[in-house]
């Protein structure tokens, strides 16, 4: 089924220097919006970026039916635009929508809207090596009703903003052993707003104590490592790339998946297995060369320099020859067309 998209274009990029603007503050000129009413998607359009008008009764404001994605577009070396792995992002979006009882966006509508918006606002992709266009598809329940119910009306939108290196320096983190990000049977695997709102308080406490982020552990024992902040977590232990397996409490990160595939292509030793806090502590206390880093769309790879466990701080390996930087370069080269795209990850406009 075809979903026609009307386009109301306005002049191209007006702001030239975006690197000095904090991430997520500068929208591009346009946004996509589509409405779900009477059981179908309708009135799909790309319009100049503007504020929304919404009833205070809108269900998203009260009961948490909000889901989002985050992906990036890049300049390739031959001057084209590449949206990285939109198919994988779409699949995760649909999985999140299903968990939140929200209607599926047809893939043809999702991809066409993405294509048209990025093509229209492609001038916003920074020229700098660390520059990209961060793209945020999201859906909210728009039905006007205070009753606790699954909404019958929704807005699906896509907005975008220029992005650069997310973290300016290696991170200092602490293992969280009191609060939990997610529990078995919950929504931890979904990119829904509540997961992030619920993480603010323990993260704020960590920052007040001098840390940039927390390492989340399982909600039952606080012994198994899950994620770091809003990123998947990966380690290099004894020369082996190690990351916890996906579960109902760990997000299926596209960057995580990409790095594992690259590591396999390069013939690197890798293990997807549970990682115990005590195992990590013993390795660090023994003076082993341990790499730790977050992996996510916004940060790509975020090196971790310090990990606090049980109140004691340990130093991780972040020298230039670290494996994480090799993986980062491989991913960069694929995204920018400097290396073969053997997995068909790149969507070229």
VEXDREN-2710 file (C-alpha; in Angstrom, 1 decimal):
% VEXDREN-2710
k/r/px/py/pz
1/UNK/0.0/0.0/0.0
2/UNK/1.3/3.4/-0.9
3/UNK/1.3/6.2/1.6
4/UNK/1.6/9.6/-0.2
5/UNK/3.6/12.2/1.6
6/UNK/3.0/15.9/1.0
7/UNK/6.0/18.2/1.3
8/UNK/5.9/21.8/2.3
9/UNK/9.5/22.9/1.8
10/UNK/11.2/26.1/3.0
11/UNK/14.7/27.5/2.6
12/UNK/17.6/25.3/3.4
13/UNK/19.9/25.4/6.4
14/UNK/20.1/28.8/8.0
15/UNK/22.5/28.1/10.9
16/UNK/26.0/27.4/9.8
17/UNK/28.0/26.8/13.0
18/UNK/26.2/24.0/14.8
19/UNK/29.2/22.5/16.6
20/UNK/29.0/25.0/19.4
21/UNK/25.3/24.2/20.1
22/UNK/24.6/21.5/22.7
23/UNK/23.3/18.2/21.2
24/UNK/19.6/18.1/20.6
25/UNK/19.0/21.9/20.7
26/UNK/19.1/22.8/17.0
27/UNK/16.4/21.2/14.8
28/UNK/16.7/21.0/11.1
29/UNK/14.2/23.0/9.0
30/UNK/11.6/20.3/8.6
31/UNK/9.8/17.5/10.4
32/UNK/7.6/14.6/9.3
33/UNK/4.2/13.9/10.8
34/UNK/1.5/11.3/10.3
35/UNK/-1.8/10.7/12.1
36/UNK/-3.3/7.4/13.1
37/UNK/-7.1/7.6/13.3
38/UNK/-10.0/5.2/12.6
39/UNK/-7.5/2.4/12.3
40/UNK/-5.3/3.8/9.6
41/UNK/-2.4/6.1/8.9
42/UNK/-3.4/9.4/7.2
43/UNK/-2.4/13.0/6.5
44/UNK/1.3/12.1/6.1
45/UNK/3.3/15.2/5.5
46/UNK/6.7/17.0/5.8
47/UNK/6.3/20.5/7.1
48/UNK/8.6/23.3/8.5
49/UNK/9.7/22.5/12.0
50/UNK/7.1/23.9/14.5
51/UNK/5.6/23.4/17.8
52/UNK/2.8/20.9/18.3
53/UNK/-0.7/21.8/19.6
54/UNK/-2.0/19.2/21.9
55/UNK/-4.8/18.7/24.3
56/UNK/-3.9/18.5/28.0
57/UNK/-6.1/15.3/27.9
58/UNK/-3.7/13.6/25.4
59/UNK/-3.1/10.1/26.7
60/UNK/0.7/10.3/26.2
61/UNK/0.9/13.0/28.8
62/UNK/-0.6/10.7/31.5
63/UNK/0.1/7.0/30.8
64/UNK/3.4/6.8/29.1
65/UNK/2.5/5.5/25.6
66/UNK/5.7/7.0/24.0
67/UNK/8.2/5.1/21.9
68/UNK/11.2/6.5/20.0
69/UNK/14.2/5.5/17.9
70/UNK/17.6/7.1/17.2
71/UNK/19.6/6.7/14.1
72/UNK/22.2/8.7/12.1
73/UNK/23.0/9.9/8.6
74/UNK/26.5/10.6/7.3
75/UNK/28.3/12.0/4.3
76/UNK/30.1/9.4/2.3
77/UNK/33.5/10.1/0.7
78/UNK/31.8/10.4/-2.7
79/UNK/29.4/13.1/-1.5
80/UNK/26.3/11.1/-1.1
81/UNK/24.2/10.6/2.1
82/UNK/24.1/7.4/4.0
83/UNK/21.4/6.5/6.6
84/UNK/23.0/3.7/8.7
85/UNK/21.0/0.5/9.2
86/UNK/17.4/1.9/9.0
87/UNK/16.0/-1.6/8.5
88/UNK/17.4/-2.7/11.9
89/UNK/16.1/0.5/13.6
90/UNK/12.7/-0.1/12.0
91/UNK/12.5/-3.6/13.4
92/UNK/13.4/-2.4/16.9
93/UNK/10.8/0.4/16.6
94/UNK/8.1/-2.1/15.8
95/UNK/9.1/-4.3/18.6
96/UNK/8.9/-1.4/21.0
97/UNK/5.5/-0.4/19.7
98/UNK/4.2/-3.9/20.1
99/UNK/5.3/-3.9/23.8
100/UNK/3.5/-0.6/24.4
101/UNK/0.3/-1.6/22.6
102/UNK/0.8/1.0/19.9
103/UNK/0.0/0.5/16.2
104/UNK/2.7/-0.6/13.8
105/UNK/4.0/2.0/11.3
106/UNK/4.1/0.3/7.8
107/UNK/7.7/-0.1/6.7
108/UNK/7.0/1.6/3.4
109/UNK/5.8/4.7/5.2
110/UNK/8.7/4.7/7.7
111/UNK/11.3/4.4/5.0
112/UNK/9.8/6.9/2.6
113/UNK/9.3/9.5/5.3
114/UNK/12.9/8.9/6.4
115/UNK/14.3/9.2/2.9
116/UNK/12.3/12.3/2.0
117/UNK/13.1/14.2/5.3
118/UNK/16.9/13.4/5.2
119/UNK/17.1/14.2/1.5
120/UNK/15.4/17.6/2.1
121/UNK/17.5/18.5/5.1
122/UNK/20.7/16.8/4.0
123/UNK/22.5/20.2/4.1
124/UNK/22.4/20.0/7.9
125/UNK/24.9/17.0/8.0
126/UNK/28.1/18.5/9.3
127/UNK/31.2/18.3/7.2
128/UNK/33.5/17.6/10.2
129/UNK/34.8/14.0/10.7
130/UNK/32.8/13.5/13.9
131/UNK/29.7/15.1/12.4
132/UNK/26.4/13.4/11.6
133/UNK/22.7/14.0/11.4
134/UNK/20.9/12.4/14.4
135/UNK/17.4/11.3/13.4
136/UNK/14.6/10.8/15.9
137/UNK/11.5/8.9/14.8
138/UNK/8.9/8.7/17.6
139/UNK/5.3/8.0/18.3
140/UNK/3.0/9.3/21.0
141/UNK/-0.6/8.6/22.0
142/UNK/-2.6/11.7/21.0
143/UNK/-6.2/10.6/21.9
144/UNK/-7.9/13.1/24.1
145/UNK/-9.1/11.2/27.1
146/UNK/-8.2/10.9/30.8
147/UNK/-9.3/7.3/31.2
148/UNK/-6.6/4.6/31.7
149/UNK/-6.7/2.9/28.3
150/UNK/-4.8/2.0/25.2
151/UNK/-5.1/5.0/22.9
152/UNK/-7.0/4.8/19.6
153/UNK/-5.2/7.8/18.1
154/UNK/-1.4/8.5/17.6
155/UNK/1.1/10.8/16.0
156/UNK/4.2/9.3/14.3
157/UNK/6.9/11.9/13.7
158/UNK/10.5/12.2/12.6
159/UNK/12.8/15.1/13.6
160/UNK/16.5/15.6/13.1
161/UNK/19.4/17.6/14.6
162/UNK/23.1/17.9/13.8
163/UNK/25.3/15.8/16.0
164/UNK/29.0/15.5/16.9
165/UNK/31.0/13.6/19.4
166/UNK/28.7/12.9/22.3
167/UNK/31.2/12.6/25.1
168/UNK/34.2/14.9/25.1
169/UNK/36.4/12.7/27.3
170/UNK/36.5/9.1/28.7
171/UNK/33.9/8.4/31.3
172/UNK/34.0/7.8/35.0
173/UNK/31.2/5.4/36.1
174/UNK/30.0/3.5/39.1
175/UNK/28.3/0.1/39.4
176/UNK/24.8/0.7/40.6
177/UNK/23.8/-1.8/43.3
178/UNK/20.7/-0.2/44.8
179/UNK/18.5/1.0/41.9
180/UNK/17.4/-0.9/38.8
181/UNK/16.8/0.3/35.2
182/UNK/14.6/-2.7/34.3
183/UNK/13.3/-6.0/35.6
184/UNK/12.4/-9.3/33.9
185/UNK/9.0/-9.1/32.3
186/UNK/9.1/-5.3/32.1
187/UNK/9.9/-2.9/29.2
188/UNK/13.7/-2.8/29.5
189/UNK/14.2/-4.0/25.9
190/UNK/11.9/-1.3/24.5
191/UNK/12.8/2.2/23.6
192/UNK/9.9/3.8/25.6
193/UNK/10.1/7.0/27.5
194/UNK/9.5/5.5/30.9
195/UNK/12.7/3.6/30.8
196/UNK/14.7/6.8/30.6
197/UNK/12.6/8.8/33.1
198/UNK/13.0/6.0/35.7
199/UNK/16.8/6.1/35.2
200/UNK/17.2/9.8/36.0
201/UNK/17.3/9.7/39.8
202/UNK/20.1/7.1/40.3
203/UNK/22.0/8.7/37.5
204/UNK/21.7/12.1/39.1
205/UNK/22.9/10.7/42.4
206/UNK/25.9/9.2/40.6
207/UNK/26.7/12.6/39.0
208/UNK/26.5/14.3/42.4
209/UNK/29.1/11.8/43.6
210/UNK/31.4/12.8/40.7
211/UNK/30.5/10.1/38.1
212/UNK/29.3/10.6/34.5
213/UNK/27.1/7.5/34.3
214/UNK/26.1/4.3/36.1
215/UNK/26.6/0.7/35.2
216/UNK/23.2/-1.0/35.5
217/UNK/23.0/-4.4/37.1
218/UNK/20.2/-7.0/37.2
219/UNK/17.3/-6.1/39.5
220/UNK/17.3/-9.4/41.4
221/UNK/20.9/-9.8/42.6
222/UNK/22.8/-6.7/41.4
223/UNK/25.6/-9.0/40.4
224/UNK/25.1/-9.3/36.6
225/UNK/26.2/-6.3/34.5
226/UNK/23.6/-5.1/32.0
227/UNK/24.1/-1.6/30.4
228/UNK/25.9/1.7/31.1
229/UNK/23.7/4.7/31.2
230/UNK/21.7/4.7/27.9
231/UNK/24.3/2.5/26.1
232/UNK/25.1/-1.2/25.7
233/UNK/28.2/-2.1/27.6
234/UNK/31.2/-4.0/26.2
235/UNK/34.6/-5.1/27.6
236/UNK/37.9/-6.4/26.4
237/UNK/39.1/-9.0/28.9
238/UNK/42.3/-11.0/28.1
239/UNK/42.1/-9.9/24.5
240/UNK/38.5/-11.1/24.1
241/UNK/35.6/-8.8/23.3
242/UNK/32.9/-9.6/25.9
243/UNK/29.3/-8.2/26.2
244/UNK/26.2/-9.4/28.1
245/UNK/23.6/-11.3/26.1
246/UNK/20.4/-9.6/25.1
247/UNK/17.4/-10.2/27.4
248/UNK/14.2/-8.6/28.4
249/UNK/16.1/-6.0/30.3
250/UNK/18.8/-5.1/27.8
251/UNK/18.2/-3.0/24.6
252/UNK/19.0/-4.6/21.3
253/UNK/21.5/-1.9/20.3
254/UNK/22.3/-1.4/16.7
255/UNK/25.8/-0.2/17.4
256/UNK/26.4/-3.2/19.7
257/UNK/25.2/-5.5/16.9
258/UNK/27.4/-3.8/14.3
259/UNK/30.5/-3.9/16.5
260/UNK/30.0/-7.7/17.1
261/UNK/29.6/-8.3/13.4
262/UNK/32.8/-6.3/12.7
263/UNK/34.7/-8.2/15.4
264/UNK/33.6/-11.5/13.9
265/UNK/34.7/-10.3/10.4
266/UNK/38.1/-9.4/11.8
267/UNK/38.5/-12.7/13.4
268/UNK/38.7/-11.2/16.9
269/UNK/38.0/-13.4/19.9
270/UNK/34.5/-12.5/21.3
271/UNK/32.0/-13.8/23.8
272/UNK/28.4/-13.0/24.4
273/UNK/27.8/-14.1/27.9
274/UNK/26.8/-13.0/31.4
275/UNK/29.4/-10.7/33.0
276/UNK/29.5/-10.8/36.8
277/UNK/30.5/-7.7/38.8
278/UNK/32.8/-9.9/40.9
279/UNK/34.5/-11.2/37.8
280/UNK/35.2/-7.7/36.6
281/UNK/36.4/-6.6/40.1
282/UNK/38.8/-9.5/40.4
283/UNK/40.3/-8.8/37.0
284/UNK/40.8/-5.2/37.7
285/UNK/42.3/-5.9/41.1
286/UNK/44.7/-8.3/39.5
287/UNK/45.9/-5.5/37.3
288/UNK/44.7/-7.0/34.0
289/UNK/44.4/-4.8/31.0
290/UNK/40.6/-4.3/30.9
291/UNK/38.9/-2.2/28.3
292/UNK/35.3/-1.0/29.1
293/UNK/33.2/1.1/26.8
294/UNK/29.6/2.1/26.1
295/UNK/28.2/1.5/22.6
296/UNK/25.2/3.4/21.3
297/UNK/23.9/5.5/18.4
298/UNK/24.5/8.9/20.0
299/UNK/27.9/8.1/21.6
300/UNK/29.0/5.4/19.1
301/UNK/31.9/4.3/21.4
302/UNK/32.3/5.9/24.8
303/UNK/35.5/4.8/26.5
304/UNK/35.3/4.2/30.2
305/UNK/38.4/5.2/32.2
306/UNK/37.2/4.7/35.7
307/UNK/34.8/2.1/37.2
308/UNK/33.8/2.3/40.9
309/UNK/32.8/-1.0/42.5
310/UNK/31.8/-1.2/46.2
311/UNK/33.1/2.3/46.7
312/UNK/36.6/1.6/45.2
313/UNK/37.7/3.1/41.9
314/UNK/39.6/1.0/39.3
315/UNK/41.3/2.2/36.1
316/UNK/40.6/0.7/32.7
317/UNK/42.8/0.7/29.6
318/UNK/42.1/3.5/27.2
319/UNK/45.5/3.8/25.3
320/UNK/45.5/4.5/21.5
321/UNK/46.0/0.8/20.6
322/UNK/42.9/-0.3/22.5
323/UNK/40.6/-2.7/20.6
324/UNK/37.6/-0.4/21.0
325/UNK/39.3/2.3/18.8
326/UNK/40.0/-0.3/16.1
327/UNK/36.3/-1.3/16.1
328/UNK/35.3/2.4/16.1
329/UNK/37.5/3.1/13.0
330/UNK/36.1/0.1/11.1
331/UNK/32.5/1.3/11.8
332/UNK/33.4/4.8/10.8
333/UNK/34.9/3.7/7.5
334/UNK/31.9/1.6/6.6
335/UNK/29.5/4.4/7.4
336/UNK/31.4/6.9/5.3
337/UNK/32.1/4.6/2.4
338/UNK/35.8/4.2/3.1
339/UNK/35.4/0.4/3.5
340/UNK/33.2/-2.2/1.8
341/UNK/29.7/-2.5/3.2
342/UNK/29.6/-6.3/3.2
343/UNK/26.5/-6.5/5.4
344/UNK/24.4/-4.1/3.3
345/UNK/24.0/-1.7/6.3
346/UNK/24.1/1.5/4.3
347/UNK/21.0/3.1/2.9
348/UNK/22.3/5.5/0.3
349/UNK/20.3/8.5/-0.8
END
